[in-house]
């Protein structure tokens, strides 16, 4: 396969995304978003379970509580999570 061939974008595990959120949301993750970030630290993909709900639900709740997070990292990570929600 050459460099101009179509490539697929790998989907990052949710726990990796959650780690990045904790690292880049300064000074600290907002208290309303923290429980959902913590939940995502324990899962890999949208279909994984966290207590009584799937990770997809946790992502929806997290995105609802990330509105106050700004900047390039925030924009990129929110777009990534939204893309994962919209994927079939």
N, CA, C and O atoms as a GROMACS GRO file, in nm:
protein
  352
    1UNK      N    1   0.084  -0.118   0.000
    1UNK     CA    2   0.000   0.000   0.000
    1UNK      C    3   0.089   0.124   0.000
    1UNK      O    4   0.181   0.134   0.081
    2UNK      N    5   0.062   0.218  -0.089
    2UNK     CA    6   0.146   0.337  -0.096
    2UNK      C    7   0.091   0.449  -0.008
    2UNK      O    8  -0.018   0.437   0.049
    3UNK      N    9   0.166   0.556   0.003
    3UNK     CA   10   0.132   0.666   0.093
    3UNK      C   11   0.006   0.739   0.052
    3UNK      O   12  -0.057   0.805   0.135
    4UNK      N   13  -0.033   0.730  -0.076
    4UNK     CA   14  -0.152   0.801  -0.122
    4UNK      C   15  -0.278   0.718  -0.108
    4UNK      O   16  -0.388   0.767  -0.135
    5UNK      N   17  -0.264   0.593  -0.068
    5UNK     CA   18  -0.382   0.507  -0.053
    5UNK      C   19  -0.466   0.553   0.065
    5UNK      O   20  -0.414   0.613   0.160
    6UNK      N   21  -0.594   0.526   0.059
    6UNK     CA   22  -0.685   0.564   0.167
    6UNK      C   23  -0.648   0.490   0.294
    6UNK      O   24  -0.615   0.372   0.293
    7UNK      N   25  -0.655   0.563   0.404
    7UNK     CA   26  -0.626   0.501   0.533
    7UNK      C   27  -0.746   0.518   0.624
    7UNK      O   28  -0.828   0.608   0.603
    8UNK      N   29  -0.757   0.433   0.723
    8UNK     CA   30  -0.863   0.446   0.820
    8UNK      C   31  -0.806   0.507   0.947
    8UNK      O   32  -0.691   0.482   0.983
    9UNK      N   33  -0.886   0.587   1.013
    9UNK     CA   34  -0.843   0.649   1.135
    9UNK      C   35  -0.877   0.557   1.251
    9UNK      O   36  -0.992   0.514   1.265
   10UNK      N   37  -0.780   0.528   1.332
   10UNK     CA   38  -0.802   0.442   1.448
   10UNK      C   39  -0.881   0.517   1.553
   10UNK      O   40  -0.859   0.636   1.576
   11UNK      N   41  -0.971   0.447   1.617
   11UNK     CA   42  -1.049   0.505   1.725
   11UNK      C   43  -0.973   0.480   1.854
   11UNK      O   44  -0.939   0.366   1.886
   12UNK      N   45  -0.948   0.587   1.927
   12UNK     CA   46  -0.875   0.572   2.054
   12UNK      C   47  -0.967   0.513   2.160
   12UNK      O   48  -1.087   0.541   2.161
   13UNK      N   49  -0.912   0.433   2.249
   13UNK     CA   50  -0.992   0.383   2.361
   13UNK      C   51  -1.039   0.499   2.448
   13UNK      O   52  -0.971   0.600   2.462
   14UNK      N   53  -1.157   0.483   2.505
   14UNK     CA   54  -1.213   0.590   2.588
   14UNK      C   55  -1.126   0.622   2.709
   14UNK      O   56  -1.117   0.738   2.749
   15UNK      N   57  -1.062   0.522   2.766
   15UNK     CA   58  -0.977   0.551   2.882
   15UNK      C   59  -0.858   0.639   2.844
   15UNK      O   60  -0.811   0.717   2.927
   16UNK      N   61  -0.809   0.627   2.722
   16UNK     CA   62  -0.698   0.712   2.676
   16UNK      C   63  -0.747   0.855   2.658
   16UNK      O   64  -0.676   0.950   2.693
   17UNK      N   65  -0.865   0.871   2.603
   17UNK     CA   66  -0.923   1.004   2.587
   17UNK      C   67  -0.945   1.068   2.724
   17UNK      O   68  -0.915   1.186   2.744
   18UNK      N   69  -0.997   0.990   2.820
   18UNK     CA   70  -1.020   1.041   2.956
   18UNK      C   71  -0.889   1.083   3.021
   18UNK      O   72  -0.885   1.185   3.090
   19UNK      N   73  -0.783   1.007   3.000
   19UNK     CA   74  -0.652   1.045   3.054
   19UNK      C   75  -0.606   1.179   2.997
   19UNK      O   76  -0.552   1.263   3.068
   20UNK      N   77  -0.630   1.197   2.868
   20UNK     CA   78  -0.590   1.323   2.805
   20UNK      C   79  -0.673   1.440   2.858
   20UNK      O   80  -0.621   1.549   2.878
   21UNK      N   81  -0.802   1.416   2.880
   21UNK     CA   82  -0.887   1.522   2.936
   21UNK      C   83  -0.832   1.565   3.072
   21UNK      O   84  -0.817   1.684   3.098
   22UNK      N   85  -0.801   1.467   3.158
   22UNK     CA   86  -0.747   1.500   3.290
   22UNK      C   87  -0.614   1.576   3.280
   22UNK      O   88  -0.585   1.662   3.363
   23UNK      N   89  -0.536   1.543   3.181
   23UNK     CA   90  -0.404   1.606   3.164
   23UNK      C   91  -0.416   1.748   3.109
   23UNK      O   92  -0.338   1.836   3.148
   24UNK      N   93  -0.512   1.773   3.020
   24UNK     CA   94  -0.516   1.901   2.949
   24UNK      C   95  -0.620   1.999   3.002
   24UNK      O   96  -0.612   2.118   2.970
   25UNK      N   97  -0.717   1.955   3.079
   25UNK     CA   98  -0.820   2.046   3.131
   25UNK      C   99  -0.763   2.113   3.255
   25UNK      O  100  -0.765   2.056   3.364
   26UNK      N  101  -0.711   2.233   3.238
   26UNK     CA  102  -0.644   2.306   3.346
   26UNK      C  103  -0.730   2.421   3.394
   26UNK      O  104  -0.800   2.481   3.313
   27UNK      N  105  -0.729   2.454   3.523
   27UNK     CA  106  -0.645   2.393   3.624
   27UNK      C  107  -0.694   2.254   3.666
   27UNK      O  108  -0.612   2.169   3.701
   28UNK      N  109  -0.823   2.230   3.662
   28UNK     CA  110  -0.878   2.098   3.697
   28UNK      C  111  -1.003   2.072   3.615
   28UNK      O  112  -1.069   2.165   3.568
   29UNK      N  113  -1.035   1.945   3.598
   29UNK     CA  114  -1.161   1.908   3.534
   29UNK      C  115  -1.275   1.966   3.618
   29UNK      O  116  -1.272   1.958   3.741
   30UNK      N  117  -1.373   2.025   3.552
   30UNK     CA  118  -1.487   2.084   3.622
   30UNK      C  119  -1.556   1.976   3.707
   30UNK      O  120  -1.570   1.863   3.662
   31UNK      N  121  -1.599   2.010   3.828
   31UNK     CA  122  -1.660   1.911   3.917
   31UNK      C  123  -1.782   1.839   3.858
   31UNK      O  124  -1.807   1.723   3.890
   32UNK      N  125  -1.856   1.907   3.771
   32UNK     CA  126  -1.973   1.842   3.710
   32UNK      C  127  -1.931   1.739   3.605
   32UNK      O  128  -2.005   1.644   3.579
   33UNK      N  129  -1.817   1.758   3.544
   33UNK     CA  130  -1.769   1.665   3.442
   33UNK      C  131  -1.683   1.553   3.499
   33UNK      O  132  -1.671   1.447   3.438
   34UNK      N  133  -1.625   1.575   3.616
   34UNK     CA  134  -1.530   1.480   3.674
   34UNK      C  135  -1.586   1.338   3.690
   34UNK      O  136  -1.515   1.243   3.656
   35UNK      N  137  -1.708   1.318   3.738
   35UNK     CA  138  -1.757   1.180   3.752
   35UNK      C  139  -1.761   1.104   3.619
   35UNK      O  140  -1.738   0.983   3.616
   36UNK      N  141  -1.789   1.174   3.512
   36UNK     CA  142  -1.797   1.110   3.381
   36UNK      C  143  -1.658   1.082   3.324
   36UNK      O  144  -1.637   0.979   3.259
   37UNK      N  145  -1.563   1.172   3.349
   37UNK     CA  146  -1.424   1.146   3.309
   37UNK      C  147  -1.373   1.024   3.386
   37UNK      O  148  -1.311   0.935   3.329
   38UNK      N  149  -1.401   1.021   3.516
   38UNK     CA  150  -1.358   0.907   3.598
   38UNK      C  151  -1.420   0.776   3.549
   38UNK      O  152  -1.354   0.672   3.548
   39UNK      N  153  -1.546   0.781   3.508
   39UNK     CA  154  -1.613   0.661   3.456
   39UNK      C  155  -1.543   0.614   3.328
   39UNK      O  156  -1.522   0.495   3.309
   40UNK      N  157  -1.508   0.708   3.241
   40UNK     CA  158  -1.444   0.671   3.114
   40UNK      C  159  -1.303   0.616   3.133
   40UNK      O  160  -1.251   0.547   3.046
   41UNK      N  161  -1.241   0.647   3.246
   41UNK     CA  162  -1.110   0.591   3.274
   41UNK      C  163  -1.114   0.439   3.289
   41UNK      O  164  -1.010   0.373   3.285
   42UNK      N  165  -1.234   0.383   3.307
   42UNK     CA  166  -1.248   0.240   3.332
   42UNK      C  167  -1.300   0.161   3.212
   42UNK      O  168  -1.319   0.040   3.221
   43UNK      N  169  -1.321   0.228   3.099
   43UNK     CA  170  -1.379   0.159   2.983
   43UNK      C  171  -1.294   0.180   2.859
   43UNK      O  172  -1.211   0.270   2.851
   44UNK      N  173  -1.316   0.092   2.762
   44UNK     CA  174  -1.239   0.092   2.638
   44UNK      C  175  -1.320   0.148   2.520
   44UNK      O  176  -1.270   0.231   2.444
   45UNK      N  177  -1.443   0.101   2.506
   45UNK     CA  178  -1.525   0.138   2.391
   45UNK      C  179  -1.667   0.173   2.434
   45UNK      O  180  -1.705   0.149   2.548
   46UNK      N  181  -1.743   0.230   2.342
   46UNK     CA  182  -1.878   0.278   2.372
   46UNK      C  183  -1.971   0.171   2.428
   46UNK      O  184  -2.060   0.202   2.508
   47UNK      N  185  -1.953   0.049   2.388
   47UNK     CA  186  -2.044  -0.057   2.432
   47UNK      C  187  -2.008  -0.115   2.570
   47UNK      O  188  -2.085  -0.193   2.626
   48UNK      N  189  -1.893  -0.077   2.623
   48UNK     CA  190  -1.854  -0.126   2.756
   48UNK      C  191  -1.950  -0.071   2.861
   48UNK      O  192  -2.012   0.034   2.841
   49UNK      N  193  -1.961  -0.142   2.973
   49UNK     CA  194  -2.051  -0.102   3.081
   49UNK      C  195  -1.975  -0.033   3.192
   49UNK      O  196  -1.862  -0.069   3.226
   50UNK      N  197  -2.040   0.068   3.249
   50UNK     CA  198  -1.993   0.131   3.372
   50UNK      C  199  -2.112   0.132   3.467
   50UNK      O  200  -2.209   0.205   3.447
   51UNK      N  201  -2.104   0.052   3.569
   51UNK     CA  202  -2.211   0.028   3.665
   51UNK      C  203  -2.336  -0.013   3.586
   51UNK      O  204  -2.338  -0.122   3.529
   52UNK      N  205  -2.440   0.071   3.582
   52UNK     CA  206  -2.567   0.031   3.519
   52UNK      C  207  -2.585   0.085   3.377
   52UNK      O  208  -2.687   0.057   3.313
   53UNK      N  209  -2.489   0.162   3.327
   53UNK     CA  210  -2.505   0.225   3.198
   53UNK      C  211  -2.388   0.192   3.106
   53UNK      O  212  -2.280   0.154   3.150
   54UNK      N  213  -2.414   0.207   2.977
   54UNK     CA  214  -2.304   0.185   2.884
   54UNK      C  215  -2.218   0.312   2.876
   54UNK      O  216  -2.260   0.420   2.917
   55UNK      N  217  -2.099   0.296   2.823
   55UNK     CA  218  -2.006   0.408   2.813
   55UNK      C  219  -2.061   0.517   2.722
   55UNK      O  220  -2.032   0.635   2.741
   56UNK      N  221  -2.140   0.479   2.624
   56UNK     CA  222  -2.202   0.576   2.534
   56UNK      C  223  -2.282   0.680   2.614
   56UNK      O  224  -2.273   0.800   2.587
   57UNK      N  225  -2.358   0.634   2.712
   57UNK     CA  226  -2.437   0.723   2.796
   57UNK      C  227  -2.345   0.814   2.876
   57UNK      O  228  -2.374   0.933   2.892
   58UNK      N  229  -2.235   0.760   2.927
   58UNK     CA  230  -2.139   0.840   3.003
   58UNK      C  231  -2.078   0.950   2.915
   58UNK      O  232  -2.056   1.062   2.961
   59UNK      N  233  -2.051   0.918   2.788
   59UNK     CA  234  -1.996   1.017   2.695
   59UNK      C  235  -2.098   1.128   2.671
   59UNK      O  236  -2.061   1.246   2.667
   60UNK      N  237  -2.223   1.092   2.654
   60UNK     CA  238  -2.328   1.193   2.634
   60UNK      C  239  -2.334   1.286   2.754
   60UNK      O  240  -2.338   1.408   2.737
   61UNK      N  241  -2.335   1.231   2.874
   61UNK     CA  242  -2.337   1.313   2.995
   61UNK      C  243  -2.212   1.400   3.005
   61UNK      O  244  -2.220   1.516   3.043
   62UNK      N  245  -2.097   1.343   2.972
   62UNK     CA  246  -1.972   1.418   2.978
   62UNK      C  247  -1.976   1.537   2.883
   62UNK      O  248  -1.942   1.649   2.921
   63UNK      N  249  -2.017   1.514   2.760
   63UNK     CA  250  -2.022   1.623   2.663
   63UNK      C  251  -2.116   1.734   2.710
   63UNK      O  252  -2.089   1.852   2.686
   64UNK      N  253  -2.224   1.698   2.776
   64UNK     CA  254  -2.315   1.798   2.830
   64UNK      C  255  -2.252   1.882   2.940
   64UNK      O  256  -2.291   1.997   2.962
   65UNK      N  257  -2.154   1.826   3.008
   65UNK     CA  258  -2.088   1.897   3.117
   65UNK      C  259  -1.950   1.951   3.080
   65UNK      O  260  -1.875   1.994   3.166
   66UNK      N  261  -1.918   1.949   2.951
   66UNK     CA  262  -1.789   2.001   2.903
   66UNK      C  263  -1.804   2.137   2.835
   66UNK      O  264  -1.708   2.188   2.778
   67UNK      N  265  -1.923   2.195   2.840
   67UNK     CA  266  -1.947   2.319   2.767
   67UNK      C  267  -1.855   2.432   2.810
   67UNK      O  268  -1.820   2.519   2.729
   68UNK      N  269  -1.815   2.432   2.937
   68UNK     CA  270  -1.731   2.541   2.988
   68UNK      C  271  -1.583   2.523   2.957
   68UNK      O  272  -1.503   2.613   2.983
   69UNK      N  273  -1.544   2.407   2.902
   69UNK     CA  274  -1.404   2.380   2.869
   69UNK      C  275  -1.374   2.439   2.732
   69UNK      O  276  -1.444   2.408   2.635
   70UNK      N  277  -1.272   2.522   2.723
   70UNK     CA  278  -1.237   2.591   2.599
   70UNK      C  279  -1.094   2.560   2.558
   70UNK      O  280  -1.016   2.504   2.636
   71UNK      N  281  -1.061   2.596   2.435
   71UNK     CA  282  -0.925   2.582   2.384
   71UNK      C  283  -0.916   2.476   2.277
   71UNK      O  284  -1.013   2.406   2.247
   72UNK      N  285  -0.798   2.466   2.219
   72UNK     CA  286  -0.775   2.373   2.108
   72UNK      C  287  -0.791   2.227   2.151
   72UNK      O  288  -0.853   2.147   2.079
   73UNK      N  289  -0.736   2.191   2.268
   73UNK     CA  290  -0.751   2.053   2.316
   73UNK      C  291  -0.898   2.020   2.337
   73UNK      O  292  -0.945   1.913   2.298
   74UNK      N  293  -0.971   2.113   2.398
   74UNK     CA  294  -1.113   2.091   2.424
   74UNK      C  295  -1.190   2.072   2.293
   74UNK      O  296  -1.271   1.980   2.281
   75UNK      N  297  -1.164   2.157   2.198
   75UNK     CA  298  -1.233   2.149   2.069
   75UNK      C  299  -1.206   2.015   2.000
   75UNK      O  300  -1.297   1.951   1.948
   76UNK      N  301  -1.080   1.974   2.000
   76UNK     CA  302  -1.041   1.849   1.934
   76UNK      C  303  -1.102   1.727   2.003
   76UNK      O  304  -1.154   1.636   1.938
   77UNK      N  305  -1.096   1.725   2.136
   77UNK     CA  306  -1.146   1.609   2.209
   77UNK      C  307  -1.298   1.601   2.202
   77UNK      O  308  -1.353   1.492   2.187
   78UNK      N  309  -1.366   1.714   2.212
   78UNK     CA  310  -1.513   1.715   2.197
   78UNK      C  311  -1.552   1.664   2.059
   78UNK      O  312  -1.647   1.586   2.047
   79UNK      N  313  -1.481   1.707   1.956
   79UNK     CA  314  -1.510   1.661   1.820
   79UNK      C  315  -1.486   1.510   1.808
   79UNK      O  316  -1.564   1.439   1.744
   80UNK      N  317  -1.380   1.461   1.870
   80UNK     CA  318  -1.352   1.318   1.866
   80UNK      C  319  -1.462   1.239   1.934
   80UNK      O  320  -1.508   1.138   1.880
   81UNK      N  321  -1.507   1.284   2.051
   81UNK     CA  322  -1.614   1.213   2.122
   81UNK      C  323  -1.745   1.219   2.044
   81UNK      O  324  -1.818   1.119   2.036
   82UNK      N  325  -1.776   1.335   1.987
   82UNK     CA  326  -1.897   1.346   1.905
   82UNK      C  327  -1.891   1.255   1.784
   82UNK      O  328  -1.991   1.194   1.746
   83UNK      N  329  -1.774   1.245   1.723
   83UNK     CA  330  -1.757   1.156   1.608
   83UNK      C  331  -1.780   1.010   1.649
   83UNK      O  332  -1.842   0.933   1.575
   84UNK      N  333  -1.730   0.974   1.765
   84UNK     CA  334  -1.751   0.837   1.814
   84UNK      C  335  -1.899   0.809   1.840
   84UNK      O  336  -1.947   0.699   1.815
   85UNK      N  337  -1.971   0.910   1.890
   85UNK     CA  338  -2.114   0.893   1.915
   85UNK      C  339  -2.190   0.874   1.785
   85UNK      O  340  -2.285   0.796   1.778
   86UNK      N  341  -2.147   0.946   1.682
   86UNK     CA  342  -2.217   0.941   1.554
   86UNK      C  343  -2.177   0.823   1.465
   86UNK      O  344  -2.242   0.798   1.363
   87UNK      N  345  -2.073   0.752   1.502
   87UNK     CA  346  -2.027   0.639   1.421
   87UNK      C  347  -2.128   0.523   1.432
   87UNK      O  348  -2.192   0.504   1.535
   88UNK      N  349  -2.141   0.451   1.326
   88UNK     CA  350  -2.234   0.337   1.324
   88UNK      C  351  -2.171   0.215   1.385
   88UNK      O  352  -2.235   0.110   1.392
   0.00000   0.00000   0.00000
